[in-house]
Amino acid sequence: MRSVLGIILGGGQGHRLYPLTKYRSKPAVPIAGKYRLIDVPVSNCIHSGIERIFVLTQFNSASLNRHINLTYKFDAFHEGFVDILAAEQTMDNMDWFQGTADAVRKSLRHLHRYNATDYLILAGDHIYTMDYSRMFAAHEAARADITIAVSPVTAQEASELGILQVDAQGQIVNFIEKPKPPTPLADFEIKDELRDKAALKDANKCLLGSMGVYLFKRDALNQVLENFEHTDFGRHIIPAAIQGKRVFAHVFSGYWQDVGTITTFFNSNMDLLTTRKDATFFAELARVFTRARYLPGSKIIGAEATSSMICEGCLIEPSKLINSLIGVRTIIQSGAHIENSFIMGADYYETDGDAPSEDRRGDPPIGIGPEASISGAIVDKNARIGRGVKILPKQPDENYPGLGFMVKDGITVIEKDAVIPDGVII
């Protein structure tokens, strides 16, 4: 694996995850109470023996840069690194990245400096635990030019993914990007031979969706990027490569979630509160790395918690938590009721000795105020939820903006640093 170079795509503007991406890039969005999305692919790489990793960024990259610089430090006698490659204007090209493939193309002069035989290209907004060395072994055994990691999906999930047709030997023979109903997909259904070989048991997952994990031979990557009109891997590069190169599928049957939308992001975090054993973050041999914050243990004073997760550094007064994820440094005051929600926490503590700034006078303190009731919501970092605020559950088809919040597909998202005054009902 020392010959493999890891490339993690920082993503575009993240419209579908807005307002979580209002001030940060997609890979920098907090997950599971104490991590960020970028920690998942970086940790997978490290566990797989890939320790030379580039992260390609363009939009709202300041917090992502800070997190990577503070988190991933290898010792002075180690060749490993996690480094940022930001979009740049050069004398040869004054344009910014135009897509996933264009981002890699414009970074090739930096990538070619390293003696890599293969390039592993990853999305920065997926949640899963994967040993890429197994994918690399299959890639070598098949003498593949390109190998794509695929996950079994249902027909209902197909419209959000690239769907592949794979023969019994595992070679990809057709590809369709995000097919919309009523596109016929019978030819793309998983063949029985492949289903038996990969031990796929869920008959409802009848299609194979691209995970956005691509393993390229060096020469193959250089060749497919020669056409400057091909700016995206899913829409352009992969369909064209299937016609003339050996492109194979590597079937991954573990937990995998593309968190490109508010709904999938919310659901994947709520999955951590269930009893399912395949949820990421609980595997001893595949732990997810993140920045050490050196926070105290959480102090819980008379709270009642059911099916919930509480991260470190929290202060929780008598309150009720049901099926909720509580992030680092969360302050929950007496009488609060939180249900089916993800409270991201805070970046810092406010202390009694801190004098509020001119623009903060009269605002509630950071955290969840007394007697507040929150249901079906994501509360971003440093939000100030006042006394008696009520965030009520919504219907799945509700979508509308508000002052300091937004409802998307029935999920209320309180923006980062937002102030929700006392008594407000959302």
N, C-alpha and C positions, 0 to 999 in steps of 0.2 A: 504493500500500500504506500510505501515511500515514494513510488513513482507517480502517484495520483495527486493532482492539485484540486482542491475544493474551491468552488465558486458559488457563492450564495447571492441570489438576486434580491436586492432591496425593495423591489416592487415600484409601482407607479404612484400616483397621487392617492390611491386608496379611497376612491369615492364611495365604494360599497361599505367600507368600515367607518366612514365619517359619522359622528364627530370624534371618534376615538383617534382618528388620524388628522385632526385639526392642527395639532402642534407637534406631531411626531410621525415618522414613517411607519409603515405596517410592521416591519420586524421589531420595532421598539415598543409596540403595544404590550402592556402588562398582561400576563396570564397567570392563572393558578395562584394568585395572591402574592407571589414573591419573584416570579420570573418575568422574562420578556420573550416574545416569540422567537427572536434570533437565537436564544439559548438552545432551542430544540435542534436545529440542524448543526450548529457548532458542536454541541455535545455528542450528537450522532457521529460526526466526523472524528472527533477525538477518540471515542470508544472504538471506532473502526480502524484506527491507525492512520488516519489522514490528519496530519498536523500542520500542513501548509494551506491556509484558508484565506481567500479574499472575499470581502463583502462589497458588492457593487451598489452604490447609493446615488440618489439624485434629489429626492424631495424630503424636506423636513428632517434632515439627517443629523442635526446637532445632538439630540438626546441619544441616538443610536451610536454615534461616534464616541460619546462620553461613556456609555455603558460598555462598549467593547474595549476601550482603552483602560478602563478601571477593572475589568473582569479577567480578560484573557492575557495573562503575562506568563510566558515561558522563561526558563532560566537562561543565563548568558551562555551556557554551554549546550544549548538545545537549538536545533534548526527550526523548530516549529514556530508558527506565528498565526495570528488572526489580524488581518490588516484591512483597512478601508481603501477602496478604489472609488473615489467620487467622480461623477461626470465632470468633464473638463473640456474647455474649448482649446483647440490647438491650431497651429498654422495650417494643418491639413484639413481640419473639420471644425467648423464653428457651431455645429448643432449639438443639442443635448441628446440623450438617449431617446430613441424613437420606439423602443420595444425591448423585449427580453433578449432577443438575438442581437439586436443592434448594440445593446449594452456590452455584451461579450465581445462583439466585433471591435468596438472602439477601445476595448481594454486589452486586446491581444498583444500589443507591444509590451505591456507590462507582464502579461502572463508568460510570454515566450522567454523571458529572462530565466525561468526556472526549468530545470531538466525534468519535465513531466512527459510520460508516455500517454497518459490518459487524463481527461478532465471530467470531474464530477460536478454537474451543474444542478443546483438545488433552489427551490423556492424558499423564501424567508417567512412564509405565513402559514405553515402547516404544522400540525401536532401529531407526532408519531415517534416510535422508537424503532430504529432500523440499523442493522449491521450491514454497512455498505460493502464490507469485504466479501460477503456471500454473493452480492450482486456482481462484484468484480470477478469472482471465481467463475460465475456463470457466463459473464461477458467474455472471458478468456476461453472458456471451454467451447463456446459457440463460434469462436473466431468472428465475433460481431464487430462491425464498425461503430454501431450505436446500440446501447441497451437502455430501455425505458422501464422504470419501475411502474407497475400497474397494480391497482387495487380493485377487487370485485365491488361493484356498485349495483344499485337497483335501477330500473328503467326510469323511475321518478327523479333520480339524482343525475341522470345523463345530461340534462340540458345545461348543467353548470360545469361540465368537464369535457376533456378530449376523450373520445371513445375509440378504442382500437379493435380491429379484427385480427385475431391471432390464429395461425394454423396449429396443427397438433404438435409440431416441433418447436413451437414458441416464437416463430418468426412472424413479424407484423406485416400484414399484407394490405391493410387499409386503415385509414384514420379519418375521423370526422370530428371537428372542433365544435363543442357545445351544440349538439343537434337539438333543434326545437321541434316539438310536436307539430304535425304528425309524421315526422321523418321516420321511415321504416328502418328498424334496427335488427331485424331477424337475422341477417347475415353476420351481425356483430356479436351474437350471443356466444357464450363460452362453450367451446367444444367439449364433449364428454371426456375425451382423452386428456385434455389439458386440465379439466376439473379434477379428474382422478389423480393425475400426476402432482398437482399442487394441493391436494387434499382439501378442496373447497366444498364445504358442506351446506352452506346456505343457498338454497335453490332460488330464493328471491333476488339474490345478487347475481344476475344473469349476464352482466356486461363487465367489461374491463375498462376502468377509467385511468387516464394518465395521472400520476402523482406529482408531475412536475419535477421528477428526478431523472436526469439524463446523464449517461456515462458515454463519453465520446473518446475514440482514439484521436490522438493529436492531429494526424493528417486528415481524418474524416471531418473534424471540427473546422479546420482551416478551409477545406473544400466547400462545405455547406454554407460557410459565411461569405463566400466570394460574390454571391449575388446580393448587391446592396438594396434591392427592392424587398428582400426577405428580412423583415425586421422583428418577427416574433417566432419563437420556437413552435408553439402550438398551431398557429395559423399558417405558417409558411415553411419553416425548416423541416419539421418532421414529415408532413405530407410529401414534400419534394424528395426527401432522403429515402423514403420507402421505395421509390421507383428505381433507384439505382444502387442502393447500398444494402448491406446486411444489417437489418434493424430487428432486434429481438426484444421480447418482453420478459421482464423479471417479475413474477407474481409475488406480491406481498399480501399476506392474509391477516396481519395484525391490525391493531387499532390505528386508524388514520383519519384525519379530519382536515379538510381545507377550510380555514377560518377566514375566508375572503369576505363574508357578509356578517352583519350584526347578529343575525339568527344563528349561523353556524358557530360564530365566536361564543355567543352566550351558551349554546347547547354543549359545546365542547368543555367549557368550564364547569357547567352543571354536571357533566359526566363524571367529574372527579368526586362528586358527592355520592355516587351510587356504589353498589357493591360489586360492580363489574371488575374483574381482575386484570383486564388488558389495558386499563387506563394508564396513560403515561404518568411519570413522576414517582411511581411507587416501585420501580424495579431496582433492586440493590446493585446489580451488575451493570445497569445502564442509567445511572443517576444523571439528572439534568444539572449542569453547572450554571451558576449565576454569580452575581457580585455579592461578596460577603459584606453584610451591613453591620455586624457586631451589635445587634439589637438585644435588649433584655427579653426574657420570656414574657409571654402575654399575662396580664393580670386580669382575672375574671372575678368580679365581685357579685355573686348571687345571680348570674345569668342562667337562663335555661336554653340549652342548645340541642337541637335535634337534626341529625343528618347534615351537619355543617362542618366546615373546615376553618380554623382560626390560625392565622400565621403569626409570626413573632412580633413583639413590640406593641401589642394592642393593649388598650385599657378599656374594659367593658364593665359598665355598671349594671345593676339589675335590669335585665331586658330579656327579650325573647327572640331567639334565632331559629328559623326553620328552613332547612334545605338552602343554606346560604354559604357563600365563600367570602371570608373576611380577610382582606389583604393587610400588609405590614403597616404598622403605626396607626391603625384605625382606632379612633376614639368614639365610643358609643355611650351616650349618656342615659340616665335612668328613665325607664318606662318606654324605651324604643322597642319597636316590633319590626323585624326584618324577615321577609319570607321570599324564597325563590329569587334571590338576588346575588349579585357580585359587587361587593364593596371593595374597590381597589386600594383604599388606604391613603397614605400620604407620603410625601418626600421628606418631611421634617416635622418636628414637634413644635407646638406653640407652648410657651411656659407662662406662668402667672406674671413673671417679671417683664415680659415683652410688652412694650407700649405699642398699641395698634397704630399703623400709619394713618395719615390723614384720610386716605381713600378707603380704609378698613374700619373706621369708627362706625359703630352701629351694626356691623356685620356679625353674624353668629361665628363661633370658633370653628376651626377645621374639624370635620367629623360629623357624626349623626347626633342631632340635638335631642333633648329630652322630649318624650312622648311622641317622637316622630314614628310614622308608619310607612314602610317601604315594601312594595311587592312587585315582582316581575321587572326588576330594574338593574341597570349597570350604573354604578356611581363612580365616575373617574376620580383620579387622584386629586387631593387637596380641595375637594368640594366641601362647601359649608352648607349643611342642611339644618335649617333653623328649628326652633321649638314647635312641636305640633304639626310639622309638615306632613302631608299625606300624599304618597305616590301610589296611586291605585292601579290594579291590574288592568291591562288593555286587551282588546280583541286583536287577533293576528293580522287583520287587514287595516289596522289603524296606523296612519303615517302623517305626522305633522310636526312642525318646529315650534319652539317656544323660547322664552328668555332664559338662557342657560341650560336648556335641555332640548332633546329631540326624541320623538317617538318614531321608531322604525320597525315595521312588521310586528307591532304590538309590544315591543320592548322599549321601555323608557330609558334613555341614556342621558345621565347628568354629565355635562361637560367638565373637563379638567378646569380646576380653579373657579368653578361656578359658585354663585351665591344664591341659595334658595331661601328667601326670608321667612321669618316665623309665620306659621299659619297657612302657608300657601298649599293649595290642593292641585295636584297634577293628575 
